[in-house]
Each structure stands twice: as structure tokens, then as C-alpha cells.
Amino acid sequence: MINSLNPGADAADFARQLENSGVSYDFGEDFAAGLSEKLFGQGMVTSVEADFMTNLSSVFYRIAFTGVATIILLLISIFIMEGSLSVNSFLGITDTIDESIVYLLTGN
């Protein structure tokens, strides 16, 4: 079989050698018609645009989930390195901002 890749090889000679070694290829009577029907027949036609949108949606979700996971890991690593892992640090609120929010909400 490897020798059949040579440019000067004779395909009929290799077919005879395969048959002599016990390899035979028996196809059904309607094999050619069935193959032609599968390749060129009326099949399910899909819209290229719909197929593209489906693939784009799938790729977007994979990238979006990976990006969100990366952002969360980055935030957690920053909070751990700063040594301040609290609700206020997640919200980005400091003590002075807490007082300002309370003043604005209550008027005191």
C-alpha cells in the first residue's frame, strides 16, 4: 500500500497483489448509486448563516465563561495579596465612602 504512493506505481498491479494476499473488496450492487445519492443527492440543506451564528454563539460562551473565571481568579489573588479579604474590599468601599453613603442616605 505504501508503494502505491510512488508516482510511477501501477494501481492494477497493487490491486492484484492485494487480492493474491487474501484481501478482497466486495461492494453491494447499489453501492455506486447509494454513494452518488449521499454525495450529490437531495439532503438536508443548512443555511450557512444559521450555521455560522450557531458556531459563533458556541465560541462566545466558551470565551465568556473562561474570561469570567479568569477575572474572578485575578480579583481573589489581588485581595489575598493586599491582605484585605472582606465584603467592603469586594465592593471597593473604604471607611470614608461608608460614612458618605450613610450621610447621603440618612441626611445625618
TORPA-4810 file (N, C-alpha, C, O; in nm, 3 decimals):
<nodes>
NODE_1_0.083_-0.119_0.000_0.000_0.000_0.000_0.087_0.125_0.000_0.054_0.225_-0.064_M
NODE_2_0.199_0.120_0.071_0.287_0.237_0.076_0.349_0.261_-0.061_0.369_0.376_-0.101_I
NODE_3_0.380_0.154_-0.133_0.440_0.169_-0.266_0.343_0.233_-0.365_0.387_0.285_-0.467_N
NODE_4_0.213_0.229_-0.339_0.117_0.289_-0.431_0.127_0.441_-0.432_0.069_0.505_-0.520_S
NODE_5_0.197_0.499_-0.339_0.216_0.643_-0.336_0.324_0.690_-0.432_0.334_0.810_-0.459_L
NODE_6_0.403_0.599_-0.482_0.507_0.636_-0.578_0.443_0.682_-0.709_0.341_0.627_-0.750_N
NODE_7_0.501_0.784_-0.774_0.439_0.839_-0.895_0.430_0.739_-1.010_0.337_0.746_-1.089_P
NODE_8_0.523_0.646_-1.021_0.523_0.552_-1.134_0.454_0.421_-1.101_0.469_0.324_-1.176_G
NODE_9_0.380_0.413_-0.992_0.319_0.288_-0.950_0.195_0.257_-1.034_0.124_0.347_-1.079_A
NODE_10_0.172_0.128_-1.054_0.057_0.081_-1.130_-0.050_0.035_-1.032_-0.027_-0.057_-0.953_D
NODE_11_-0.167_0.099_-1.035_-0.274_0.069_-0.940_-0.328_-0.072_-0.960_-0.364_-0.138_-0.863_A
NODE_12_-0.335_-0.119_-1.084_-0.388_-0.252_-1.111_-0.297_-0.359_-1.053_-0.345_-0.461_-1.003_A
NODE_13_-0.167_-0.336_-1.058_-0.072_-0.431_-1.003_-0.090_-0.443_-0.851_-0.084_-0.553_-0.797_D
NODE_14_-0.112_-0.332_-0.785_-0.132_-0.336_-0.640_-0.265_-0.402_-0.604_-0.275_-0.471_-0.503_F
NODE_15_-0.366_-0.381_-0.687_-0.495_-0.446_-0.663_-0.481_-0.597_-0.674_-0.538_-0.671_-0.594_A
NODE_16_-0.405_-0.644_-0.774_-0.382_-0.790_-0.789_-0.303_-0.844_-0.671_-0.333_-0.953_-0.621_R
NODE_17_-0.203_-0.769_-0.625_-0.124_-0.815_-0.510_-0.211_-0.826_-0.385_-0.195_-0.920_-0.307_Q
NODE_18_-0.301_-0.733_-0.366_-0.391_-0.739_-0.251_-0.485_-0.858_-0.260_-0.510_-0.926_-0.161_L
NODE_19_-0.538_-0.885_-0.380_-0.628_-0.999_-0.399_-0.554_-1.130_-0.377_-0.610_-1.224_-0.321_E
NODE_20_-0.428_-1.137_-0.422_-0.348_-1.258_-0.404_-0.317_-1.282_-0.256_-0.300_-1.397_-0.214_N
NODE_21_-0.309_-1.175_-0.178_-0.279_-1.192_-0.035_-0.405_-1.218_0.047_-0.396_-1.234_0.169_S
NODE_22_-0.521_-1.223_-0.017_-0.642_-1.259_0.054_-0.733_-1.142_0.087_-0.835_-1.161_0.153_G
NODE_23_-0.698_-1.022_0.045_-0.782_-0.906_0.071_-0.875_-0.887_-0.047_-0.831_-0.878_-0.162_V
NODE_24_-1.003_-0.880_-0.019_-1.098_-0.855_-0.128_-1.198_-0.749_-0.083_-1.232_-0.739_0.035_S
NODE_25_-1.241_-0.674_-0.178_-1.337_-0.567_-0.154_-1.463_-0.600_-0.232_-1.464_-0.590_-0.355_Y
NODE_26_-1.567_-0.638_-0.162_-1.694_-0.669_-0.227_-1.795_-0.564_-0.187_-1.832_-0.554_-0.070_D
NODE_27_-1.840_-0.486_-0.283_-1.941_-0.384_-0.259_-2.075_-0.435_-0.311_-2.081_-0.516_-0.403_F
NODE_28_-2.180_-0.386_-0.251_-2.315_-0.425_-0.293_-2.345_-0.376_-0.433_-2.272_-0.295_-0.490_G
NODE_29_-2.455_-0.427_-0.487_-2.492_-0.392_-0.625_-2.524_-0.244_-0.640_-2.492_-0.183_-0.742_E
NODE_30_-2.585_-0.187_-0.537_-2.625_-0.046_-0.547_-2.530_0.048_-0.472_-2.569_0.157_-0.431_D
NODE_31_-2.405_0.004_-0.456_-2.308_0.086_-0.383_-2.282_0.218_-0.454_-2.284_0.323_-0.390_F
NODE_32_-2.258_0.214_-0.583_-2.227_0.336_-0.659_-2.345_0.432_-0.657_-2.326_0.553_-0.642_A
NODE_33_-2.466_0.380_-0.672_-2.584_0.466_-0.670_-2.605_0.527_-0.531_-2.638_0.645_-0.519_A
NODE_34_-2.586_0.447_-0.428_-2.601_0.497_-0.291_-2.498_0.603_-0.258_-2.530_0.703_-0.193_G
NODE_35_-2.375_0.582_-0.303_-2.269_0.679_-0.278_-2.297_0.809_-0.352_-2.279_0.918_-0.296_L
NODE_36_-2.340_0.798_-0.476_-2.374_0.918_-0.553_-2.489_0.994_-0.488_-2.488_1.117_-0.485_S
NODE_37_-2.587_0.921_-0.436_-2.701_0.985_-0.370_-2.657_1.058_-0.243_-2.703_1.169_-0.215_E
NODE_38_-2.568_0.996_-0.168_-2.519_1.062_-0.045_-2.438_1.187_-0.077_-2.449_1.288_-0.008_K
NODE_39_-2.356_1.180_-0.182_-2.270_1.293_-0.215_-2.345_1.406_-0.286_-2.325_1.523_-0.254_L
NODE_40_-2.431_1.371_-0.380_-2.491_1.472_-0.465_-2.642_1.480_-0.455_-2.704_1.564_-0.521_F
NODE_41_-2.702_1.396_-0.373_-2.848_1.390_-0.366_-2.908_1.503_-0.285_-2.839_1.586_-0.227_G
NODE_42_-3.042_1.501_-0.284_-3.116_1.600_-0.208_-3.109_1.560_-0.061_-3.169_1.461_-0.019_Q
NODE_43_-3.036_1.634_0.014_-3.023_1.607_0.156_-3.071_1.726_0.236_-3.130_1.820_0.182_G
NODE_44_-3.044_1.721_0.361_-3.082_1.833_0.446_-2.987_1.949_0.419_-2.866_1.938_0.441_M
NODE_45_-3.041_2.057_0.373_-2.961_2.174_0.340_-2.966_2.269_0.459_-3.073_2.306_0.505_V
NODE_46_-2.849_2.308_0.507_-2.844_2.402_0.619_-2.799_2.537_0.568_-2.716_2.547_0.477_T
NODE_47_-2.853_2.638_0.626_-2.815_2.773_0.589_-2.677_2.802_0.645_-2.648_2.773_0.762_S
NODE_48_-2.592_2.860_0.564_-2.457_2.892_0.607_-2.461_2.997_0.717_-2.382_2.991_0.811_V
NODE_49_-2.552_3.093_0.705_-2.562_3.199_0.805_-2.607_3.144_0.939_-2.553_3.182_1.043_E
NODE_50_-2.705_3.055_0.940_-2.752_2.995_1.065_-2.644_2.910_1.128_-2.626_2.912_1.249_A
NODE_51_-2.573_2.836_1.045_-2.463_2.753_1.096_-2.354_2.840_1.155_-2.297_2.806_1.259_D
NODE_52_-2.323_2.952_1.090_-2.221_3.044_1.140_-2.262_3.103_1.274_-2.180_3.112_1.366_F
NODE_53_-2.388_3.143_1.286_-2.436_3.202_1.411_-2.433_3.100_1.525_-2.401_3.135_1.638_M
NODE_54_-2.466_2.977_1.496_-2.461_2.872_1.598_-2.318_2.852_1.645_-2.293_2.843_1.765_T
NODE_55_-2.224_2.845_1.552_-2.083_2.828_1.589_-2.031_2.949_1.665_-1.956_2.934_1.761_N
NODE_56_-2.070_3.069_1.622_-2.026_3.190_1.689_-2.079_3.195_1.831_-2.007_3.234_1.923_L
NODE_57_-2.204_3.156_1.850_-2.264_3.154_1.983_-2.189_3.056_2.073_-2.162_3.087_2.189_S
NODE_58_-2.157_2.940_2.021_-2.084_2.840_2.099_-1.946_2.890_2.140_-1.904_2.873_2.254_S
NODE_59_-1.876_2.953_2.046_-1.743_3.006_2.075_-1.752_3.120_2.176_-1.668_3.131_2.265_V
NODE_60_-1.854_3.207_2.162_-1.869_3.318_2.255_-1.888_3.270_2.397_-1.826_3.323_2.490_F
NODE_61_-1.973_3.169_2.416_-1.996_3.119_2.552_-1.870_3.059_2.612_-1.844_3.076_2.731_Y
NODE_62_-1.792_2.989_2.532_-1.667_2.931_2.583_-1.570_3.041_2.626_-1.507_3.032_2.731_R
NODE_63_-1.558_3.145_2.544_-1.466_3.254_2.576_-1.519_3.334_2.693_-1.441_3.375_2.780_I
NODE_64_-1.650_3.358_2.699_-1.708_3.438_2.807_-1.690_3.369_2.942_-1.651_3.433_3.039_A
NODE_65_-1.718_3.240_2.948_-1.702_3.169_3.075_-1.557_3.165_3.119_-1.527_3.180_3.238_F
NODE_66_-1.467_3.146_3.025_-1.324_3.146_3.058_-1.281_3.283_3.106_-1.203_3.294_3.200_T
NODE_67_-1.329_3.388_3.041_-1.294_3.524_3.081_-1.346_3.559_3.219_-1.274_3.621_3.298_G
NODE_68_-1.469_3.521_3.250_-1.525_3.548_3.383_-1.446_3.474_3.490_-1.416_3.530_3.595_V
NODE_69_-1.413_3.349_3.464_-1.334_3.272_3.560_-1.197_3.335_3.582_-1.148_3.339_3.695_A
NODE_70_-1.136_3.384_3.477_-1.005_3.449_3.488_-1.015_3.577_3.570_-0.929_3.604_3.654_T
NODE_71_-1.118_3.657_3.546_-1.136_3.781_3.622_-1.158_3.752_3.769_-1.101_3.821_3.855_I
NODE_72_-1.238_3.651_3.800_-1.262_3.616_3.941_-1.133_3.570_4.008_-1.104_3.610_4.121_I
NODE_73_-1.055_3.487_3.941_-0.928_3.442_3.999_-0.832_3.559_4.018_-0.761_3.564_4.118_L
NODE_74_-0.830_3.652_3.924_-0.744_3.769_3.937_-0.786_3.855_4.055_-0.700_3.900_4.132_L
NODE_75_-0.914_3.879_4.073_-0.962_3.958_4.186_-0.929_3.891_4.319_-0.884_3.957_4.413_L
NODE_76_-0.951_3.761_4.327_-0.920_3.690_4.451_-0.772_3.698_4.482_-0.734_3.717_4.597_I
NODE_77_-0.687_3.683_4.380_-0.543_3.690_4.405_-0.501_3.830_4.449_-0.412_3.844_4.534_S
NODE_78_-0.563_3.933_4.393_-0.531_4.071_4.434_-0.573_4.094_4.579_-0.498_4.153_4.657_I
NODE_79_-0.693_4.048_4.616_-0.740_4.066_4.754_-0.654_3.989_4.853_-0.630_4.037_4.964_F
NODE_80_-0.610_3.872_4.815_-0.524_3.794_4.905_-0.388_3.862_4.920_-0.333_3.866_5.031_I
NODE_81_-0.333_3.915_4.811_-0.202_3.983_4.819_-0.213_4.111_4.901_-0.118_4.147_4.971_M
NODE_82_-0.325_4.180_4.896_-0.345_4.302_4.974_-0.373_4.270_5.120_-0.354_4.355_5.207_E
NODE_83_-0.417_4.149_5.148_-0.446_4.109_5.284_-0.581_4.157_5.333_-0.607_4.152_5.453_G
NODE_84_-0.666_4.204_5.245_-0.797_4.252_5.286_-0.905_4.178_5.209_-0.946_4.220_5.101_S
NODE_85_-0.948_4.068_5.265_-1.050_3.987_5.200_-1.179_4.003_5.280_-1.208_3.924_5.370_L
NODE_86_-1.258_4.106_5.245_-1.383_4.132_5.314_-1.488_4.177_5.212_-1.458_4.195_5.094_S
NODE_87_-1.611_4.195_5.260_-1.719_4.238_5.171_-1.691_4.378_5.119_-1.714_4.407_5.001_V
NODE_88_-1.640_4.465_5.206_-1.609_4.602_5.162_-1.500_4.604_5.056_-1.504_4.686_4.964_N
NODE_89_-1.402_4.515_5.067_-1.297_4.512_4.965_-1.351_4.460_4.832_-1.306_4.504_4.726_S
NODE_90_-1.446_4.365_4.836_-1.508_4.319_4.712_-1.589_4.429_4.646_-1.590_4.440_4.524_F
NODE_91_-1.656_4.511_4.726_-1.738_4.619_4.672_-1.657_4.744_4.640_-1.707_4.835_4.574_L
NODE_92_-1.534_4.749_4.687_-1.450_4.866_4.662_-1.484_4.982_4.753_-1.464_5.098_4.716_G
NODE_93_-1.534_4.953_4.870_-1.577_5.057_4.964_-1.475_5.068_5.076_-1.434_4.968_5.134_I
NODE_94_-1.435_5.191_5.107_-1.348_5.215_5.222_-1.430_5.279_5.333_-1.549_5.305_5.315_T
NODE_95_-1.368_5.306_5.448_-1.441_5.362_5.561_-1.497_5.501_5.529_-1.608_5.534_5.570_D
NODE_96_-1.422_5.582_5.457_-1.470_5.717_5.427_-1.589_5.712_5.332_-1.681_5.793_5.343_T
NODE_97_-1.589_5.618_5.241_-1.701_5.605_5.149_-1.823_5.555_5.226_-1.935_5.597_5.197_I
NODE_98_-1.803_5.464_5.325_-1.915_5.417_5.407_-1.986_5.534_5.474_-2.109_5.542_5.475_D
NODE_99_-1.906_5.626_5.531_-1.964_5.740_5.600_-2.039_5.831_5.503_-2.144_5.885_5.536_E
NODE_100_-1.985_5.848_5.384_-2.051_5.933_5.285_-2.184_5.873_5.241_-2.282_5.945_5.223_S
NODE_101_-2.187_5.742_5.223_-2.311_5.675_5.181_-2.416_5.687_5.290_-2.532_5.714_5.261_I
NODE_102_-2.376_5.667_5.415_-2.471_5.679_5.526_-2.524_5.822_5.534_-2.643_5.842_5.557_V
NODE_103_-2.438_5.920_5.515_-2.480_6.061_5.520_-2.578_6.091_5.407_-2.679_6.158_5.429_Y
NODE_104_-2.550_6.043_5.288_-2.637_6.070_5.175_-2.773_6.001_5.189_-2.875_6.056_5.147_L
NODE_105_-2.775_5.882_5.247_-2.900_5.808_5.262_-2.987_5.861_5.378_-3.109_5.866_5.367_L
NODE_106_-2.923_5.899_5.486_-3.000_5.940_5.604_-3.009_6.091_5.619_-3.104_6.140_5.680_T
NODE_107_-2.917_6.163_5.567_-2.915_6.309_5.581_-2.851_6.354_5.712_-2.854_6.473_5.742_G
NODE_108_-2.793_6.263_5.790_-2.727_6.297_5.917_-2.577_6.298_5.903_-2.506_6.325_6.000_N
</nodes>
